[in-house]
Amino acid sequence: MRYVYLAIAIVGALFLSSCSETLKRTTYVRGKVEYAVMYIDTVHDETTFVNYPAKGADVYLIGDPDATYPYAGEVLQTKADSQGWYSFAVEPVADYEGPAPSYNIGIKIQAFYFDSFIGPAYGELSGFEVTPGKEHTLPTIYLKRQTQ
């Protein structure tokens, strides 16, 4: 009976150590999505741009094909919250031979948005490399109105 408990303890320790290794490799990526509205004051001949959060924007994380080690996991999707913030928990999967490097996994962020006032809008960030086990805050994605 003592050996059964010992075996359970060893299996549990191996499981917990593999879980902690996965948590160390998980990369947390967050950022913000906004769109600009132009206000024209014809009386004072002034133009003002005001940024608004793109709440509910569809945000996708994909691999950046121009990176040395592009992220090759599944496409991740989320929605921006009421302040325009989004976040992803990314496992550093790369499409190459050998073990995954401990740095520089290339990602691209794409955002799609539709508002009844501005219509369809799109924005993207590329050229960013993230380090497994770290948290990354990316620059704000500024959406551009898409015209047909």
N, C-alpha and C positions, 0 to 999 in steps of 0.2 A: 504494500500500500504506500509505503514511503516513496518508492520509485515512481508511482503514478503522480504523486504530488510534485515530485522533482521534475518530471517530464512536463507537467502542466506549467510549472514556474518557468522552465526554459522556453517553452513555446510562447508563453505570455511575454517574456522579456524580448524575444526575437520580434514579436509582433509590435510591441511598443517602440523598439528601436527603429524598425522600418517606418513606423508612422512618424516618428520625430524626424527622420531623414527626409520624408516627403514634405513635412512642414517647413523644413529648412530650405528646400528647393522651391517651394511655392513663392511666386512673385506677385506682389499686389500692385496693381496699376490703377490710378484714379486720375480724373481730369474733369474739366467743365466744358459744356457746350453752350454757346451764346449766339444770338443774331443781333444785328444792328438795325435800328430804325432811324431814318433820316427825318428830322423836323426842319421845315423851311419857314422862317419868319420873314415874310415879304415886307412887313412894315420897317423892320430894322435891317433888312437885307443880311440876315444871318442864317447859317445852316448848322444844326447841331445833330450829332450822332449819339444815340443812347443805346447801350447794349442791354439786352434782356436775356434771361436764362431760357434755354430751349427745353422747357419741361416736357417730358414724354418723348424726347427725340430717341430714335432707334440708333444704338451705338454698337458697332461690331469691332472685334479685335481679330486680325488675321496676320499671317506672316508677311514680312516685308521682303519681296523677292530680291531686292538689291543688297540685303544684308549678307555678311559672311556666313552667319549661322541663323537663317530665318526660322521663326517659330513655325513648326509644322503640325501642331495639334489641330483639333477641330476648331472651327470658327466659333468664337464666343460672342454672345449677344446679350445686351441688357438695355434698359431704358433709363434716360436721365431723370433724376428726381425733380421736385418742384423748384429747386435752386439751380438746376442744370448740371448737377454732379453725377458722374457715373463711376463705377469701379468694377474691376475684374480680378479674380484670383487665377493666376496662370501657372500651369505646370510647364517647365521649360523643355518642351519636346522639339527636337530639331531633326531635319531630314539629312543625315550624313552618317558615315560609318564611325563606329567607336562610341565611347561614352560621351554623354552631353557635357559640353564645356561648363565651367562654373561662372561664366560671364557672357555678356553680349549676345543675347537672343533678340534678333531683329523682329519688331512688330510694326503694324500699321493699324491706325484707328480710323474708322469711317463712321460718319454720322449722317443720318437722314432725318428730315423734319418736315412736317407740313403744318402750316398755320393758315387759318382762313384769311388773315390780314396780309401775310407776306407770300403765301402759296408754298410750293415745294422748295426745299433748301437742302444743300449738301455741303459737307466739309470733311477734310481728312488731315491726319497727321502721319507722316512717314519719316523714315530715317532715324527712328529711335531704337536704341538697344537697351534692354533691361537686364539686370543681374539677378539670377535666381537667389531667393532667400531675402531679397530686399524689397522695400516699398518705394514706389516711384510715383511722383505727381507730375503729370505731363502738362505742357502749356495748354491754354484754352483753345478749343476749336471754334473758329468764327465761321458761321455758316454763310454761304452765298446763295442767293436766290437762283433757282434753276429756271431758265426760260426755254420754251419749246422752239 
